[in-house]
Amino acid sequence: MKRIDAILFDMDGVLIDARHLHYEALNAALGPFGLEISHDAHLANFDGLSTRQKLAILSETRGLPAGLHGLINELKQKFTLAKIPTHCRPVFHHRYLLSRLTQDGYRLALCSNSVRRTVDEMIRSADLDSFFELTLSNEDIRSPKPHPEIYLEAAKRMQVQPDRCLVVEDNVNGIRSATAAGMHVIEVADPDAVTYDRVASALEAIARGAAP
């Protein structure tokens, strides 16, 4: 009997190659206020966090006035949405992966630290939206990753026990979130590594009682 019932995917860096998109959009929003984040600093300190969390860090470390958070967040989302049509395209091995997992009887959900509109637009542009029975954004929960709430909420809505869920994540904040939720986790380097063979191997390992 299989031990996994549902497979939960992060979006950015897993199914959508959006790290650079978010980096560019955030800097475009910060530019008018004299701030910029280096690419290395973004990967090291901000990867996988919501825009609100990133702005809070900038207030603590760079003196960004908290009163600007709302405006900068709005600008960042505007720049992100403008870039989606050229950055988010259908990828064959991702569509194959989700199709095969569905055929294999697994239930699929998407759990992202991005805002709802970004989640919807990205997976629609990548032609992945039809595969998921549930999608959650950071607007659907109170505490974003690395807090475990988003993954626990997904399990609750799907009526699946957390220990029967496998999460596919690419960064430390998402991994902390899924681990704290009591779920099995696959760590991937980037969207190219998210393949059916990789996920199938992890499922087989879990069935044997080994780490994925």
Short mmCIF file of the C-alpha atoms (twelve columns), coordinates in Angstrom:
data_MODEL
# 
_entry.id   MODEL 
# 
loop_
_atom_site.group_PDB 
_atom_site.id 
_atom_site.type_symbol 
_atom_site.label_atom_id 
_atom_site.label_alt_id 
_atom_site.label_comp_id 
_atom_site.label_asym_id 
_atom_site.label_seq_id 
_atom_site.Cartn_x 
_atom_site.Cartn_y 
_atom_site.Cartn_z 
_atom_site.pdbx_PDB_model_num 
ATOM 1   C CA . MET A 1   0.000  0.000  0.000   1 
ATOM 2   C CA . LYS A 2   1.452  3.364  -0.995  1 
ATOM 3   C CA . ARG A 3   2.323  5.697  1.855   1 
ATOM 4   C CA . ILE A 4   1.894  8.927  -0.108  1 
ATOM 5   C CA . ASP A 5   -1.532 10.206 -1.126  1 
ATOM 6   C CA . ALA A 6   -0.789 13.799 -2.156  1 
ATOM 7   C CA . ILE A 7   2.146  15.614 -3.727  1 
ATOM 8   C CA . LEU A 8   2.478  19.300 -2.931  1 
ATOM 9   C CA . PHE A 9   4.599  21.575 -5.106  1 
ATOM 10  C CA . ASP A 10  6.189  24.907 -4.415  1 
ATOM 11  C CA . MET A 11  5.973  27.164 -7.480  1 
ATOM 12  C CA . ASP A 12  8.907  29.579 -7.841  1 
ATOM 13  C CA . GLY A 13  12.129 27.680 -8.495  1 
ATOM 14  C CA . VAL A 14  10.250 24.372 -8.752  1 
ATOM 15  C CA . LEU A 15  7.661  24.512 -11.536 1 
ATOM 16  C CA . ILE A 16  8.304  28.098 -12.609 1 
ATOM 17  C CA . ASP A 17  11.769 29.512 -13.241 1 
ATOM 18  C CA . ALA A 18  10.903 32.838 -11.630 1 
ATOM 19  C CA . ARG A 19  13.798 33.605 -9.305  1 
ATOM 20  C CA . HIS A 20  15.346 36.161 -11.656 1 
ATOM 21  C CA . LEU A 21  11.921 37.550 -12.520 1 
ATOM 22  C CA . HIS A 22  11.187 38.289 -8.861  1 
ATOM 23  C CA . TYR A 23  14.669 39.725 -8.386  1 
ATOM 24  C CA . GLU A 24  14.274 42.102 -11.334 1 
ATOM 25  C CA . ALA A 25  10.751 43.128 -10.339 1 
ATOM 26  C CA . LEU A 26  11.723 43.850 -6.741  1 
ATOM 27  C CA . ASN A 27  14.699 45.975 -7.777  1 
ATOM 28  C CA . ALA A 28  12.535 47.846 -10.284 1 
ATOM 29  C CA . ALA A 29  10.138 48.679 -7.445  1 
ATOM 30  C CA . LEU A 30  12.951 49.653 -5.050  1 
ATOM 31  C CA . GLY A 31  14.876 51.754 -7.583  1 
ATOM 32  C CA . PRO A 32  12.838 54.988 -7.230  1 
ATOM 33  C CA . PHE A 33  13.589 54.914 -3.486  1 
ATOM 34  C CA . GLY A 34  17.364 54.544 -3.897  1 
ATOM 35  C CA . LEU A 35  17.610 50.890 -2.924  1 
ATOM 36  C CA . GLU A 36  18.930 47.868 -4.795  1 
ATOM 37  C CA . ILE A 37  19.632 44.257 -3.854  1 
ATOM 38  C CA . SER A 38  22.494 42.346 -5.453  1 
ATOM 39  C CA . HIS A 39  21.683 39.057 -7.154  1 
ATOM 40  C CA . ASP A 40  23.836 37.083 -4.695  1 
ATOM 41  C CA . ALA A 41  22.186 38.778 -1.710  1 
ATOM 42  C CA . HIS A 42  18.737 38.028 -3.101  1 
ATOM 43  C CA . LEU A 43  19.538 34.321 -3.456  1 
ATOM 44  C CA . ALA A 44  21.234 34.134 -0.054  1 
ATOM 45  C CA . ASN A 45  18.795 36.127 2.070   1 
ATOM 46  C CA . PHE A 46  15.485 36.559 0.259   1 
ATOM 47  C CA . ASP A 47  14.910 33.423 -1.829  1 
ATOM 48  C CA . GLY A 48  11.519 31.856 -1.168  1 
ATOM 49  C CA . LEU A 49  10.216 34.715 0.981   1 
ATOM 50  C CA . SER A 50  7.139  36.775 0.228   1 
ATOM 51  C CA . THR A 51  7.542  40.406 -0.844  1 
ATOM 52  C CA . ARG A 52  6.217  41.547 2.539   1 
ATOM 53  C CA . GLN A 53  8.896  39.490 4.297   1 
ATOM 54  C CA . LYS A 54  11.586 40.890 2.007   1 
ATOM 55  C CA . LEU A 55  10.500 44.458 2.701   1 
ATOM 56  C CA . ALA A 56  10.504 43.791 6.451   1 
ATOM 57  C CA . ILE A 57  14.113 42.598 6.188   1 
ATOM 58  C CA . LEU A 58  15.040 45.713 4.212   1 
ATOM 59  C CA . SER A 59  13.505 47.890 6.916   1 
ATOM 60  C CA . GLU A 60  15.572 46.092 9.549   1 
ATOM 61  C CA . THR A 61  18.854 46.041 7.614   1 
ATOM 62  C CA . ARG A 62  18.715 48.951 5.176   1 
ATOM 63  C CA . GLY A 63  16.435 51.448 6.899   1 
ATOM 64  C CA . LEU A 64  13.568 51.234 4.409   1 
ATOM 65  C CA . PRO A 65  10.650 53.228 5.889   1 
ATOM 66  C CA . ALA A 66  7.787  50.904 6.779   1 
ATOM 67  C CA . GLY A 67  5.375  53.446 5.379   1 
ATOM 68  C CA . LEU A 68  6.657  52.654 1.873   1 
ATOM 69  C CA . HIS A 69  5.943  48.933 2.077   1 
ATOM 70  C CA . GLY A 70  2.468  49.133 0.578   1 
ATOM 71  C CA . LEU A 71  3.527  51.225 -2.410  1 
ATOM 72  C CA . ILE A 72  6.652  49.162 -3.119  1 
ATOM 73  C CA . ASN A 73  4.697  45.922 -2.808  1 
ATOM 74  C CA . GLU A 74  2.117  47.221 -5.274  1 
ATOM 75  C CA . LEU A 75  4.834  48.275 -7.732  1 
ATOM 76  C CA . LYS A 76  6.603  44.939 -7.384  1 
ATOM 77  C CA . GLN A 77  3.448  42.988 -8.189  1 
ATOM 78  C CA . LYS A 78  2.793  45.242 -11.186 1 
ATOM 79  C CA . PHE A 79  6.292  44.634 -12.578 1 
ATOM 80  C CA . THR A 80  6.004  40.883 -11.902 1 
ATOM 81  C CA . LEU A 81  2.693  40.552 -13.745 1 
ATOM 82  C CA . ALA A 82  4.080  42.453 -16.730 1 
ATOM 83  C CA . LYS A 83  6.938  39.964 -17.085 1 
ATOM 84  C CA . ILE A 84  4.902  36.744 -16.724 1 
ATOM 85  C CA . PRO A 85  3.882  36.315 -20.396 1 
ATOM 86  C CA . THR A 86  7.518  36.264 -21.551 1 
ATOM 87  C CA . HIS A 87  8.992  34.358 -18.588 1 
ATOM 88  C CA . CYS A 88  6.405  31.633 -17.913 1 
ATOM 89  C CA . ARG A 89  6.003  29.231 -20.821 1 
ATOM 90  C CA . PRO A 90  4.775  25.621 -20.964 1 
ATOM 91  C CA . VAL A 91  7.575  23.140 -20.218 1 
ATOM 92  C CA . PHE A 92  7.054  19.623 -21.559 1 
ATOM 93  C CA . HIS A 93  8.711  17.682 -18.741 1 
ATOM 94  C CA . HIS A 94  6.622  19.513 -16.118 1 
ATOM 95  C CA . ARG A 95  3.362  18.813 -17.925 1 
ATOM 96  C CA . TYR A 96  4.458  15.188 -18.378 1 
ATOM 97  C CA . LEU A 97  5.332  14.937 -14.673 1 
ATOM 98  C CA . LEU A 98  1.979  16.233 -13.460 1 
ATOM 99  C CA . SER A 99  0.053  14.186 -16.013 1 
ATOM 100 C CA . ARG A 100 1.821  10.948 -15.024 1 
ATOM 101 C CA . LEU A 101 1.391  11.597 -11.296 1 
ATOM 102 C CA . THR A 102 -2.320 12.188 -11.827 1 
ATOM 103 C CA . GLN A 103 -2.570 8.950  -13.823 1 
ATOM 104 C CA . ASP A 104 -0.705 7.177  -11.020 1 
ATOM 105 C CA . GLY A 105 -3.456 8.223  -8.620  1 
ATOM 106 C CA . TYR A 106 -1.729 10.990 -6.682  1 
ATOM 107 C CA . ARG A 107 -3.561 14.159 -5.719  1 
ATOM 108 C CA . LEU A 108 -1.715 17.369 -6.537  1 
ATOM 109 C CA . ALA A 109 -1.614 20.789 -4.897  1 
ATOM 110 C CA . LEU A 110 0.433  23.959 -5.291  1 
ATOM 111 C CA . CYS A 111 1.596  25.928 -2.234  1 
ATOM 112 C CA . SER A 112 3.341  29.214 -3.013  1 
ATOM 113 C CA . ASN A 113 4.651  32.178 -1.028  1 
ATOM 114 C CA . SER A 114 3.561  34.423 -3.914  1 
ATOM 115 C CA . VAL A 115 0.342  36.445 -3.951  1 
ATOM 116 C CA . ARG A 116 -2.796 34.892 -5.414  1 
ATOM 117 C CA . ARG A 117 -2.832 36.791 -8.709  1 
ATOM 118 C CA . THR A 118 0.799  35.917 -9.413  1 
ATOM 119 C CA . VAL A 119 0.132  32.226 -8.679  1 
ATOM 120 C CA . ASP A 120 -2.875 32.145 -10.971 1 
ATOM 121 C CA . GLU A 121 -1.212 34.021 -13.822 1 
ATOM 122 C CA . MET A 122 2.031  32.026 -13.692 1 
ATOM 123 C CA . ILE A 123 0.519  28.548 -13.711 1 
ATOM 124 C CA . ARG A 124 -2.006 29.597 -16.359 1 
ATOM 125 C CA . SER A 125 0.770  30.985 -18.562 1 
ATOM 126 C CA . ALA A 126 2.759  27.769 -18.055 1 
ATOM 127 C CA . ASP A 127 -0.381 25.702 -18.816 1 
ATOM 128 C CA . LEU A 128 -0.221 23.848 -15.486 1 
ATOM 129 C CA . ASP A 129 -3.377 25.077 -13.781 1 
ATOM 130 C CA . SER A 130 -5.585 22.154 -14.834 1 
ATOM 131 C CA . PHE A 131 -3.480 19.590 -12.950 1 
ATOM 132 C CA . PHE A 132 -4.029 20.932 -9.415  1 
ATOM 133 C CA . GLU A 133 -7.083 20.281 -7.286  1 
ATOM 134 C CA . LEU A 134 -5.898 22.984 -4.872  1 
ATOM 135 C CA . THR A 135 -3.655 26.053 -5.090  1 
ATOM 136 C CA . LEU A 136 -2.691 28.160 -2.081  1 
ATOM 137 C CA . SER A 137 -0.992 31.556 -2.071  1 
ATOM 138 C CA . ASN A 138 0.402  33.635 0.788   1 
ATOM 139 C CA . GLU A 139 -2.958 35.434 0.850   1 
ATOM 140 C CA . ASP A 140 -4.727 32.205 1.835   1 
ATOM 141 C CA . ILE A 141 -2.889 31.838 5.141   1 
ATOM 142 C CA . ARG A 142 -1.747 34.075 8.002   1 
ATOM 143 C CA . SER A 143 1.890  33.005 8.318   1 
ATOM 144 C CA . PRO A 144 3.935  32.416 5.118   1 
ATOM 145 C CA . LYS A 145 6.866  30.046 4.744   1 
ATOM 146 C CA . PRO A 146 9.067  29.141 6.619   1 
ATOM 147 C CA . HIS A 147 6.037  28.746 8.909   1 
ATOM 148 C CA . PRO A 148 4.334  25.371 8.219   1 
ATOM 149 C CA . GLU A 149 0.804  26.817 7.959   1 
ATOM 150 C CA . ILE A 150 0.484  26.730 4.171   1 
ATOM 151 C CA . TYR A 151 1.333  23.018 3.961   1 
ATOM 152 C CA . LEU A 152 -0.817 22.116 6.947   1 
ATOM 153 C CA . GLU A 153 -3.696 24.076 5.410   1 
ATOM 154 C CA . ALA A 154 -3.300 22.172 2.138   1 
ATOM 155 C CA . ALA A 155 -3.410 18.827 3.969   1 
ATOM 156 C CA . LYS A 156 -6.454 19.959 5.937   1 
ATOM 157 C CA . ARG A 157 -8.380 21.059 2.847   1 
ATOM 158 C CA . MET A 158 -7.478 17.869 0.984   1 
ATOM 159 C CA . GLN A 159 -8.308 15.755 4.066   1 
ATOM 160 C CA . VAL A 160 -4.926 14.033 3.888   1 
ATOM 161 C CA . GLN A 161 -2.624 13.323 6.823   1 
ATOM 162 C CA . PRO A 162 0.611  15.381 6.688   1 
ATOM 163 C CA . ASP A 163 2.799  12.266 6.866   1 
ATOM 164 C CA . ARG A 164 1.122  11.010 3.690   1 
ATOM 165 C CA . CYS A 165 2.179  14.108 1.739   1 
ATOM 166 C CA . LEU A 166 5.335  14.598 -0.320  1 
ATOM 167 C CA . VAL A 167 6.518  18.176 -0.881  1 
ATOM 168 C CA . VAL A 168 8.778  19.333 -3.717  1 
ATOM 169 C CA . GLU A 169 10.797 22.389 -2.661  1 
ATOM 170 C CA . ASP A 170 13.894 24.252 -3.803  1 
ATOM 171 C CA . ASN A 171 14.939 26.584 -0.966  1 
ATOM 172 C CA . VAL A 172 15.635 26.525 2.748   1 
ATOM 173 C CA . ASN A 173 12.500 28.440 3.754   1 
ATOM 174 C CA . GLY A 174 10.191 26.077 1.895   1 
ATOM 175 C CA . ILE A 175 12.021 23.024 3.212   1 
ATOM 176 C CA . ARG A 176 11.686 24.311 6.776   1 
ATOM 177 C CA . SER A 177 7.983  24.867 6.190   1 
ATOM 178 C CA . ALA A 178 7.325  21.377 4.835   1 
ATOM 179 C CA . THR A 179 9.519  19.664 7.434   1 
ATOM 180 C CA . ALA A 180 7.809  21.500 10.288  1 
ATOM 181 C CA . ALA A 181 4.475  20.362 8.838   1 
ATOM 182 C CA . GLY A 182 5.603  16.747 9.265   1 
ATOM 183 C CA . MET A 183 5.749  15.980 5.551   1 
ATOM 184 C CA . HIS A 184 8.237  14.150 3.359   1 
ATOM 185 C CA . VAL A 185 10.362 16.544 1.292   1 
ATOM 186 C CA . ILE A 186 12.291 16.394 -1.983  1 
ATOM 187 C CA . GLU A 187 14.841 19.174 -2.402  1 
ATOM 188 C CA . VAL A 188 15.493 20.191 -6.005  1 
ATOM 189 C CA . ALA A 189 18.062 22.627 -7.353  1 
ATOM 190 C CA . ASP A 190 15.899 24.248 -10.012 1 
ATOM 191 C CA . PRO A 191 12.952 23.558 -12.353 1 
ATOM 192 C CA . ASP A 192 15.133 21.458 -14.690 1 
ATOM 193 C CA . ALA A 193 15.557 18.938 -11.849 1 
ATOM 194 C CA . VAL A 194 11.800 18.521 -11.354 1 
ATOM 195 C CA . THR A 195 11.149 15.412 -13.437 1 
ATOM 196 C CA . TYR A 196 8.889  12.391 -13.251 1 
ATOM 197 C CA . ASP A 197 11.858 10.061 -12.679 1 
ATOM 198 C CA . ARG A 198 13.064 12.184 -9.731  1 
ATOM 199 C CA . VAL A 199 9.664  12.229 -8.052  1 
ATOM 200 C CA . ALA A 200 8.989  8.539  -8.799  1 
ATOM 201 C CA . SER A 201 12.332 7.597  -7.220  1 
ATOM 202 C CA . ALA A 202 11.434 9.555  -4.098  1 
ATOM 203 C CA . LEU A 203 8.055  7.840  -3.886  1 
ATOM 204 C CA . GLU A 204 9.696  4.430  -4.174  1 
ATOM 205 C CA . ALA A 205 12.188 5.337  -1.431  1 
ATOM 206 C CA . ILE A 206 9.388  6.443  0.887   1 
ATOM 207 C CA . ALA A 207 7.497  3.207  0.235   1 
ATOM 208 C CA . ARG A 208 10.634 1.312  1.351   1 
ATOM 209 C CA . GLY A 209 10.865 3.435  4.481   1 
ATOM 210 C CA . ALA A 210 13.901 5.331  3.259   1 
ATOM 211 C CA . ALA A 211 14.496 9.056  2.863   1 
ATOM 212 C CA . PRO A 212 13.305 10.465 -0.492  1 
# 
